Amino acid sequence: MTDLTSIMEELTREPKIAYFSMEIGVHNDIPTYSGGLGVLAGDTIRSAADLKLPMVAVTLMSRKGYFTQELDSAGKQTEHAAVWDPAQYMMLLPYRVSVEIEGKDVHVQAWLYHVVSLTGGSIPVFFLDTNLPSNSAENREITAHLYGGDLAYRLKQEIVLGIGGVRMLRRMEIDVRKYHMNEGHASFLLLELMIKYRRPIEDVWDERLVWDKRSVKNLCVFTTHTPVGAGHDKFPYDLVMKTLGEIVPLSLLQELAGKEDLNMTLLALNLSRYVNGVAKKHGEVSKNMFPGYEINAITNGVHSFSWTCDSFKKVYDEYLPGWANEPELFVRVGRIPDDKLWAAHAEAKQRLISYVREKTGVELSLNTLTLGFARRATAYKRADLLFRDIERLERIGSGKLQIIYAGKAHPHDAQGKQLIQNIFNYKERLKEKIKIVYLQNYNMEIALKLVSGVDIWLNTPLRPLEASGTSGMKATHNGVMNFSVLDGWWIEGHIEGFTGWSIGPAPQELTPGADADARDAEDLYQKLEQAIIPIYYGDRLTWIRMMQNAIGKNAYYFNSHRMMRRYVTEAYLR
C-alpha cells in the first residue's frame, strides 16, 4: 500500500489502539531495538496484524541504532554507530508537529512502516524523527541513538516520543480508543492528554477539579517490564523544568509523578486505568515495589511464526496445519513422528554449527550436547554462573558439552563489559576440554539460529529480577528445553524433568539471598551431571518426549497471540 490517500483513509476509518514503545524490533536490518523490550514490541505488533486488530504503533527513529558490537580476541567490546537509511524500508509522511524543548520548537516528522501479516492484516508503525533542516544540529540528533547520551538526552527523547507521538496522531486525524504505554518511556503522553482534557476554570469553583484525570485514565493502559529499580526512569525536577517547562503545574506533576524526582513509572501508574506486569511473579514483585496500586499480570508471549525455524515450520505445516495463527494447535504435537521431530532439530543445529564455523572458525560437533546463553550482558543475568566452580564444570562437561554465548553490554555498563571478557577468559582456559564460542553483535537473525539450534537454553538471572524473559519461549517453539532459574515466565512454564529443568530453589523470596550464587551453581552442576547429560547421551526417547512437552505445554501457551487476546479483553475493551 503506497498511495497516501488510501493509507490515510484506512487509518482514519475506525478508532485505534495506539501502542507506544521507545524501541520496536520490526526487522533485523532496522536497528531500532536493543533487546527483549523492543523484540517483544515487534512480536506484539506482528500478532496484532495476524489478528487484524485496529492498532497503530509509535516509536523513535533511532537513525544510528543502538550500536554494532565488535569484540576483540580478549572479549573487549567496542561500539559503533549502526547507521541505516530509513528511506530503504519506509515512507516519509508529509505531516509535521513540534514540541517545545528548552524553550525552542523542535520539529518532528514521521516515517511509516507497515507490518503485514500473511492473514491480510497490517499494522502501521510510525517512526518519529527530529532530523529536519529546521532543527538545530543538536536537536536533529534527539532521535539518533537508542538509549544514547546522558539524562538530559533521554528526557528529550521521551518528550518527543510521548508528547510528539500524541500530536502526530492528532495531526493525522487518527482517532485513538486507547493509548498503550509499553514501559514508562512514553509516559509524557499523559501530560499531553491532561492538557487536552482540562476543564475550563470558569466552569468550576474548585481549582483541583480543573485537570480531568478520570478522562485521561479511561484512555490509558500501562505495561511495566522491569523489577530492577534502575530500569524506572527518573528525572530531577530542575532538569524537567529546564527542558520541558511547566506544561502542567509543578504541584500537579509532583502529585502524579513523585515529590523528589519525576518518576515516569509513577506517572503512568497514577493515570492509567489498566496496569500490568509481564508474568504472574512480576505482577507480585511490582505490587511490592509500588504498594497501593492495582497491578495485573499478562504473561508475555512470542510471535510463533517469526520464532520458529524453517525445519520446524515444515514439520508443523505437515502435521499441525494452521499452527501459525492458532498456536493452540501445538497441544497436538504428539501427531509428529519422533524421527521427524529429531530430524528437524538436527537440521537447525547443523545450520547453527555452520554459522558458528563461518563467523568464528570454531568447528562444533552435531553430536555434542550444546548449551545456549544469549541475552543482554549485565550483572544480574549472571552469564558466568556456569563457571563458578570451573574445575567441577571441566569434570562434568569435558568432551560432553559445548557452549554458545551472545549478547551486548550497554556502552555505559562497565560490569557488563567485564562479564563478556570474563567469559572469554574461561573460554581460553577450557579450550582443550569444552568448546565455548561468543558470537558478536547479537541480533534477531542470530537469535533465531541460537534458540532453534542449541539443545538446551540456559538462563541464570538473579531472582526476582527477571520480569518475564522471552528468549526461552522462542526456544520452546523449536523443541528446545529450558534449564533456568525459577523466575519470570519459567515459574509458569516449568514442570521439572517434563518441560525442562529448574536451577535453584522455589521462587519464594522477594529479595535475593546472599547465598544465591552458591546454591544456584550447586543445583546447576548437579542437574547437568545427573539428569541432563545422562538423558541426552543415554535416553534419546525421553529427550524427544521432553522436546514434545516443551512444544505442547510451553509454545502452546507462551505466544503473543494468546497475550494479545488477553490485552484486548482485559485492557483495551475495559
Backbone hydrogen bonds, N-H to C=O, Kabsch-Sander energy under -0.5 kcal/mol:
donor,donor_aa,acceptor,acceptor_aa,energy
4,L,2,T,-0.5
7,I,3,D,-2.2
8,M,4,L,-2.7
9,E,5,T,-2.2
10,E,6,S,-2.0
11,L,7,I,-2.4
12,T,8,M,-1.9
13,R,10,E,-1.0
16,K,175,D,-2.8
17,I,54,P,-2.6
18,A,16,K,-0.6
18,A,178,K,-3.1
19,Y,17,I,-0.7
19,Y,56,V,-3.0
20,F,18,A,-0.7
20,F,180,H,-3.0
21,S,58,V,-2.3
22,M,182,N,-0.5
24,I,32,T,-1.8
25,G,38,G,-2.8
26,V,24,I,-1.0
30,I,27,H,-1.7
32,T,30,I,-2.4
39,V,35,G,-2.4
40,L,36,G,-2.7
41,A,37,L,-2.0
42,G,38,G,-2.1
43,D,39,V,-2.4
44,T,40,L,-2.7
45,I,41,A,-2.0
46,R,42,G,-2.4
47,S,43,D,-2.5
48,A,44,T,-2.1
49,A,45,I,-2.2
50,D,46,R,-2.4
51,L,47,S,-2.7
52,K,49,A,-1.0
53,L,48,A,-2.7
55,M,53,L,-1.6
56,V,17,I,-2.8
57,A,124,P,-2.3
58,V,19,Y,-2.8
59,T,126,F,-2.5
60,L,22,M,-0.7
61,M,128,L,-2.4
62,S,143,T,-0.8
63,R,143,T,-1.6
64,K,144,A,-3.4
65,G,62,S,-2.2
68,T,80,H,-3.4
69,Q,67,F,-0.5
70,E,78,T,-2.4
72,D,76,K,-1.7
75,G,72,D,-2.0
78,T,70,E,-2.7
80,H,68,T,-1.9
82,A,64,K,-2.2
83,V,81,A,-1.2
84,W,63,R,-1.4
88,Q,85,D,-1.8
89,Y,86,P,-1.8
90,M,86,P,-2.3
91,M,112,L,-2.4
93,L,91,M,-0.5
93,L,110,A,-2.7
97,V,108,V,-2.0
99,V,106,V,-2.2
101,I,99,V,-0.6
101,I,104,K,-2.9
102,E,243,T,-2.8
104,K,101,I,-1.6
106,V,99,V,-3.3
107,H,105,D,-0.5
108,V,97,V,-3.2
109,Q,129,D,-2.8
110,A,95,Y,-0.6
111,W,127,F,-2.1
112,L,91,M,-3.3
113,Y,125,V,-2.3
115,V,113,Y,-0.5
115,V,123,I,-2.8
116,V,114,H,-0.8
117,S,121,G,-3.1
120,G,117,S,-1.5
123,I,115,V,-2.4
125,V,113,Y,-3.0
126,F,57,A,-3.2
127,F,111,W,-2.7
127,F,125,V,-0.6
128,L,59,T,-2.8
128,L,126,F,-0.7
129,D,109,Q,-2.5
132,L,130,T,-2.5
135,N,132,L,-2.0
140,R,136,S,-2.1
141,E,137,A,-0.6
141,E,138,E,-1.0
142,I,139,N,-1.2
144,A,141,E,-2.1
145,H,141,E,-0.6
146,L,65,G,-2.0
148,G,145,H,-1.1
154,R,150,D,-2.2
155,L,151,L,-2.4
156,K,152,A,-2.2
157,Q,153,Y,-2.2
158,E,154,R,-2.3
159,I,155,L,-1.8
160,V,156,K,-2.2
161,L,157,Q,-2.6
162,G,158,E,-2.4
163,I,159,I,-1.4
164,G,159,I,-1.7
165,G,160,V,-0.7
165,G,161,L,-0.8
166,V,162,G,-1.7
167,R,163,I,-2.2
168,M,164,G,-2.2
169,L,165,G,-2.1
170,R,166,V,-2.1
171,R,167,R,-2.6
172,M,168,M,-1.8
173,E,170,R,-1.7
174,I,169,L,-2.6
175,D,173,E,-0.6
176,V,174,I,-0.6
177,R,16,K,-3.4
177,R,175,D,-0.6
178,K,16,K,-1.1
179,Y,219,L,-3.3
180,H,18,A,-3.1
180,H,178,K,-0.6
181,M,179,Y,-0.6
181,M,221,V,-3.0
182,N,20,F,-2.9
182,N,180,H,-0.7
183,E,181,M,-1.3
183,E,223,T,-2.0
186,A,183,E,-1.0
187,S,184,G,-2.0
189,L,186,A,-2.2
190,L,187,S,-1.9
191,L,188,F,-0.6
192,E,188,F,-1.5
193,L,189,L,-2.0
194,M,190,L,-2.4
195,I,191,L,-2.0
196,K,192,E,-1.6
197,Y,193,L,-2.4
198,R,195,I,-0.8
199,R,210,V,-3.7
203,D,200,P,-1.7
204,V,201,I,-1.3
207,E,205,W,-0.6
209,L,206,D,-2.0
210,V,207,E,-1.7
212,D,197,Y,-0.5
212,D,210,V,-0.7
213,K,211,W,-1.7
216,V,212,D,-1.3
217,K,213,K,-3.1
218,N,214,R,-2.3
219,L,215,S,-0.6
219,L,216,V,-1.3
220,C,216,V,-0.6
220,C,217,K,-1.4
221,V,179,Y,-2.9
222,F,274,Y,-2.6
223,T,181,M,-2.6
224,T,222,F,-0.5
224,T,276,N,-2.2
229,G,227,P,-0.6
231,G,228,V,-2.1
232,H,229,G,-1.8
233,D,231,G,-0.7
235,F,262,L,-2.0
237,Y,260,E,-0.6
240,V,236,P,-2.1
241,M,237,Y,-2.9
242,K,238,D,-1.9
243,T,239,L,-2.4
244,L,240,V,-3.2
245,G,240,V,-1.3
247,I,245,G,-1.4
253,L,249,P,-2.3
254,Q,250,L,-2.6
255,E,251,S,-1.5
256,L,252,L,-1.9
257,A,253,L,-2.7
258,G,254,Q,-1.4
262,L,235,F,-3.2
263,N,257,A,-2.9
263,N,261,D,-0.9
264,M,233,D,-2.4
264,M,262,L,-0.7
267,L,263,N,-2.3
268,A,264,M,-1.8
269,L,265,T,-2.7
270,N,266,L,-2.4
271,L,267,L,-0.8
271,L,268,A,-0.5
272,S,269,L,-0.7
273,R,217,K,-1.5
273,R,220,C,-1.5
274,Y,220,C,-1.3
276,N,222,F,-2.2
277,G,296,N,-2.8
283,G,279,A,-2.3
284,E,280,K,-1.6
285,V,281,K,-2.6
286,S,282,H,-2.7
287,K,283,G,-1.8
288,N,284,E,-1.7
289,M,285,V,-2.0
290,F,286,S,-2.5
293,Y,290,F,-1.3
295,I,293,Y,-0.8
296,N,275,V,-2.9
296,N,294,E,-0.5
298,I,277,G,-2.2
300,N,278,V,-2.2
302,V,558,F,-1.0
304,S,302,V,-0.7
307,W,303,H,-1.9
308,T,305,F,-0.9
313,K,309,C,-2.3
314,K,310,D,-2.1
315,V,311,S,-1.3
316,Y,312,F,-3.0
317,D,313,K,-2.9
318,E,314,K,-1.6
319,Y,315,V,-2.4
320,L,316,Y,-3.3
323,W,320,L,-1.7
325,N,322,G,-0.9
326,E,322,G,-1.2
329,L,326,E,-2.5
330,F,327,P,-2.2
331,V,328,E,-1.7
332,R,329,L,-2.2
333,V,330,F,-1.7
335,R,332,R,-2.3
336,I,333,V,-2.0
341,L,337,P,-2.0
342,W,338,D,-2.5
343,A,339,D,-2.1
344,A,340,K,-2.1
345,H,341,L,-1.9
346,A,342,W,-2.7
347,E,343,A,-2.1
348,A,344,A,-1.8
349,K,345,H,-2.7
350,Q,346,A,-2.4
351,R,347,E,-1.8
352,L,348,A,-1.9
353,I,349,K,-2.5
354,S,350,Q,-2.4
355,Y,351,R,-1.8
356,V,352,L,-2.6
357,R,353,I,-2.3
358,E,354,S,-2.2
359,K,355,Y,-2.3
360,T,356,V,-2.8
361,G,356,V,-0.7
361,G,357,R,-1.5
362,V,356,V,-0.6
364,L,362,V,-0.8
368,T,365,S,-0.9
369,L,400,K,-0.7
371,L,369,L,-0.5
371,L,402,Q,-2.5
372,G,456,I,-2.3
373,F,404,I,-2.5
375,R,406,A,-1.4
377,A,408,K,-2.5
378,T,376,R,-1.2
381,K,378,T,-1.5
382,R,378,T,-0.5
382,R,379,A,-1.8
385,L,382,R,-2.0
387,F,384,D,-1.6
388,R,385,L,-1.9
390,I,387,F,-0.6
393,L,389,D,-2.3
394,E,390,I,-2.2
395,R,391,E,-2.1
396,I,392,R,-2.6
397,G,393,L,-3.1
398,S,394,E,-1.7
399,G,433,K,-2.2
400,K,397,G,-2.6
401,L,397,G,-1.9
402,Q,369,L,-1.7
403,I,435,K,-2.5
404,I,371,L,-2.6
405,Y,437,V,-3.0
406,A,373,F,-1.4
407,G,439,L,-0.7
413,D,410,H,-2.4
414,A,412,H,-1.1
417,K,413,D,-2.1
418,Q,414,A,-2.2
419,L,415,Q,-2.1
420,I,416,G,-1.5
421,Q,417,K,-1.8
422,N,418,Q,-2.5
423,I,419,L,-2.0
424,F,420,I,-1.9
425,N,421,Q,-1.9
426,Y,422,N,-2.3
427,K,423,I,-2.5
428,E,424,F,-2.0
429,R,425,N,-2.2
430,L,426,Y,-2.3
431,K,428,E,-0.7
433,K,430,L,-2.2
434,I,430,L,-3.2
435,K,401,L,-0.7
437,V,403,I,-2.3
439,L,405,Y,-3.1
447,A,443,N,-2.5
448,L,444,M,-2.0
449,K,445,E,-1.5
450,L,446,I,-2.4
451,V,447,A,-3.0
452,S,448,L,-1.3
453,G,449,K,-1.5
454,V,450,L,-1.9
455,D,370,T,-2.2
456,I,370,T,-1.9
457,W,481,M,-2.7
458,L,372,G,-2.8
458,L,456,I,-0.7
459,N,483,F,-1.9
460,T,381,K,-0.5
462,L,380,Y,-2.5
463,R,461,P,-0.8
465,L,462,L,-2.1
467,A,465,L,-0.8
474,K,470,T,-1.7
475,A,471,S,-1.9
476,T,472,G,-1.7
477,H,473,M,-1.1
478,N,475,A,-1.9
479,G,476,T,-1.7
480,V,475,A,-2.1
481,M,455,D,-0.9
481,M,479,G,-0.5
482,N,499,T,-0.8
483,F,457,W,-2.8
484,S,501,W,-2.1
485,V,459,N,-1.7
486,L,503,I,-0.8
487,D,485,V,-2.0
488,G,466,E,-0.5
489,W,468,S,-2.2
490,W,487,D,-1.3
491,I,488,G,-1.0
492,E,489,W,-1.1
493,G,489,W,-1.7
494,H,490,W,-1.9
497,G,500,G,-2.5
498,F,495,I,-2.6
498,F,500,G,-0.5
499,T,495,I,-2.3
500,G,495,I,-1.0
501,W,482,N,-2.6
503,I,484,S,-1.5
508,Q,506,A,-1.9
516,A,513,G,-1.6
519,R,515,D,-2.5
520,D,516,A,-2.4
521,A,517,D,-2.4
522,E,518,A,-2.1
523,D,519,R,-1.9
524,L,520,D,-2.4
525,Y,521,A,-2.6
526,Q,522,E,-2.3
527,K,523,D,-2.5
528,L,524,L,-2.2
529,E,525,Y,-2.4
530,Q,526,Q,-2.9
531,A,527,K,-1.9
532,I,527,K,-2.6
533,I,528,L,-2.2
535,I,531,A,-2.0
536,Y,532,I,-2.5
537,Y,533,I,-2.2
538,G,534,P,-2.1
539,D,535,I,-2.3
543,W,539,D,-1.9
544,I,540,R,-2.4
545,R,541,L,-2.1
546,M,542,T,-2.1
547,M,543,W,-1.9
548,Q,544,I,-2.4
549,N,545,R,-2.2
550,A,546,M,-2.4
551,I,547,M,-1.8
552,G,548,Q,-3.5
553,K,549,N,-2.7
554,N,549,N,-0.8
554,N,550,A,-1.1
555,A,550,A,-1.9
556,Y,551,I,-1.4
557,Y,554,N,-1.2
558,F,554,N,-3.3
559,N,557,Y,-2.1
560,S,302,V,-2.0
563,M,559,N,-1.7
564,M,560,S,-2.5
565,R,561,H,-2.1
566,R,562,R,-1.6
567,Y,563,M,-2.0
568,V,564,M,-2.4
569,T,565,R,-2.1
570,E,566,R,-2.9
571,A,567,Y,-2.1
572,Y,567,Y,-2.7
573,L,568,V,-1.8
